[in-house]
Amino acid sequence: MHERLALRLFRLQPQASNLKGVEMLELNIEGDFFDEKNDRFIKVEPRIVRLEHSLLSVSKWEAKFEKPFLDRKEKSQDEIRSYAKMMVIDDITNVEMDLVLEQLEKIVEYISSKQTATTIKTGPNRPNREIITSEIIYYWMSALNIPFEPCETWHLNRLLTLINVANIKSNPSGKKRSKASTSQMYRDLNAQRRARMVSAG
């Protein structure tokens, strides 16, 4: 099951979600495990584990793997599971983490949810080869006076929508946008689409 999910997780198309408006994901976990090493059963009491698909989570993943998260390359099983672990904001045991990873379907749905009522109309998609990393997104936030806290912990799709809106509203006069400004807008939109699809582009 997890192998099939691994192939889907970073290619998922945006879709209707039951998790609309959920800033963080809460998973209920519990279970019993047999510890072969110590020849005993381990019981995990019911609890809630919270996860965030956020810029902060992405920056942690990029620090570990030293490559961009929002690129066009398919992620490996290890990279996918590592990102899910970095989304967790609570202190949990290794056994509890295994229970979290058993719910990848819900994690996928949460990652792909739009998390905003804002819709931005644009023209045809334009190819853009700029590599977008967490540092680039932090730069956009700085340039647009968007505070790192608490926005770096927002759902990534909501944050990228805010960046795009701020970029558009920075030209309130309605004058024709410069080539650089238009390119920036398309970069923002491309990043937003990749974050929603978390895909190979």
C-alpha positions in Angstrom: 0.0 0.0 0.0 2.7 2.5 1.0 4.7 1.8 -2.2 1.7 2.8 -4.3 1.2 5.9 -2.2 4.8 6.8 -2.6 4.3 7.0 -6.3 1.2 9.1 -5.9 2.2 11.4 -3.1 4.4 13.7 -5.2 2.2 13.6 -8.3 -1.2 14.1 -6.8 -3.5 16.5 -8.8 -5.3 19.2 -6.8 -8.7 17.9 -5.9 -11.8 18.5 -3.7 -10.8 17.9 -0.1 -12.6 17.2 3.1 -9.8 19.1 4.9 -10.7 22.6 3.7 -9.8 25.3 6.2 -7.6 22.9 8.2 -4.4 24.9 9.0 -2.8 21.8 10.5 -3.6 18.1 10.3 -4.6 16.2 13.4 -4.3 12.4 13.2 -5.7 10.0 15.8 -3.4 7.1 16.5 -3.4 4.0 18.7 -2.4 0.4 18.4 -0.6 -2.7 19.7 2.9 -3.8 18.5 5.0 -6.8 19.1 8.6 -6.0 20.1 10.5 -9.0 18.7 13.8 -7.8 20.2 12.4 -7.8 23.8 9.6 -10.5 23.1 6.8 -8.3 24.4 3.7 -6.3 23.2 3.8 -2.5 23.2 0.5 -0.7 23.5 0.2 2.8 22.1 -2.5 4.7 24.0 -4.9 6.8 21.9 -3.6 10.3 21.2 -3.6 13.1 18.6 -0.6 13.9 16.5 -0.4 17.3 14.7 1.3 17.9 11.4 2.0 21.0 9.2 2.7 21.2 5.5 4.5 24.5 5.9 7.5 26.5 4.7 9.2 25.6 8.0 8.7 21.9 7.2 10.0 22.3 3.7 13.1 24.2 5.0 13.9 21.3 7.3 13.5 18.8 4.5 15.8 20.8 2.2 18.4 21.1 5.0 18.5 17.3 5.3 18.5 16.4 1.6 20.3 19.6 0.3 18.0 19.9 -2.8 14.8 21.8 -3.6 11.5 20.3 -2.4 9.4 22.1 -5.0 11.2 20.8 -8.0 10.1 18.7 -11.0 11.7 15.5 -9.8 9.9 12.5 -8.4 10.6 11.9 -4.7 11.8 8.6 -3.4 10.1 6.6 -0.7 12.7 7.7 1.9 12.3 11.3 0.9 8.5 11.1 1.1 8.5 9.5 4.5 11.2 12.0 5.8 9.0 14.9 4.8 6.0 13.4 6.6 8.1 13.1 9.7 9.2 16.7 9.4 5.6 17.8 9.2 5.0 16.4 12.8 5.2 19.2 15.4 4.6 17.1 18.5 7.1 15.0 20.4 6.3 11.3 19.6 8.0 7.9 19.8 9.3 5.9 16.9 6.3 3.5 17.3 3.9 6.4 17.2 5.6 7.7 14.1 5.0 4.3 12.4 1.3 4.8 13.2 1.4 8.3 11.7 3.0 6.9 8.5 0.2 4.3 8.2 -2.1 7.3 7.5 -0.3 8.6 4.4 -3.7 8.8 2.5 -4.9 11.6 4.9 -1.5 13.3 4.8 -1.7 13.4 1.0 -5.1 14.9 1.1 -4.0 17.5 3.5 -1.0 18.5 1.4 -3.1 18.9 -1.7 -5.8 20.9 -0.1 -6.1 24.5 -1.4 -6.6 26.1 2.1 -7.9 29.4 0.7 -11.0 30.9 -0.9 -8.9 33.1 -3.2 -8.8 32.3 -6.9 -6.3 34.1 -9.1 -7.0 34.3 -12.8 -4.0 34.2 -15.1 -3.3 33.7 -18.8 -1.8 30.5 -20.2 0.9 28.8 -18.2 4.4 29.9 -19.1 7.4 27.6 -18.6 9.8 28.8 -15.9 13.0 27.0 -15.1 13.9 29.0 -11.9 14.7 26.7 -9.0 12.4 27.5 -6.1 13.7 26.7 -2.6 12.6 27.7 0.9 15.2 30.5 0.9 13.6 31.9 -2.3 10.2 31.9 -0.6 11.6 33.5 2.5 13.1 36.2 0.2 9.7 36.8 -1.4 8.2 37.2 2.1 10.9 39.7 3.1 10.5 41.7 -0.1 6.7 41.9 0.3 6.9 42.6 4.1 5.2 39.4 5.0 6.3 38.4 8.6 8.1 35.1 9.0 6.2 34.4 12.2 3.6 33.1 12.1 3.4 32.8 8.3 6.2 30.2 8.0 3.9 27.7 9.8 0.9 28.4 7.7 -0.2 25.7 5.2 2.2 26.2 2.3 -0.6 26.6 -0.3 -2.2 29.4 1.8 1.2 31.2 2.2 2.0 31.0 -1.5 -1.5 32.4 -2.3 -0.8 35.3 0.1 2.6 36.0 -1.6 0.9 36.0 -5.0 -1.9 38.4 -3.8 0.7 40.7 -2.2 2.7 40.7 -5.5 -0.4 41.6 -7.5 -1.6 44.2 -5.0 1.8 45.9 -5.1 0.8 47.3 -8.4 -2.6 48.9 -7.5 -2.4 51.6 -10.2 -3.4 49.0 -12.8 -0.5 49.9 -15.0 1.0 47.3 -17.3 3.3 45.1 -15.2 7.0 45.1 -16.0 8.5 42.0 -17.5 10.2 41.2 -14.2 7.0 41.7 -12.2 5.0 39.5 -14.6 7.7 36.8 -14.4 7.6 37.0 -10.6 3.9 36.5 -10.7 4.2 33.3 -12.8 7.0 32.0 -10.5 4.7 32.5 -7.6 1.9 30.6 -9.3 4.1 27.8 -10.4 5.4 27.4 -6.8 1.8 27.3 -5.6 0.8 24.7 -8.1 3.8 22.5 -7.2 3.0 22.8 -3.5 -0.6 21.7 -4.1 0.4 18.9 -6.4 3.7 18.3 -4.7 4.5 16.8 -8.0 7.0 16.2 -10.7 5.5 19.1 -12.5 
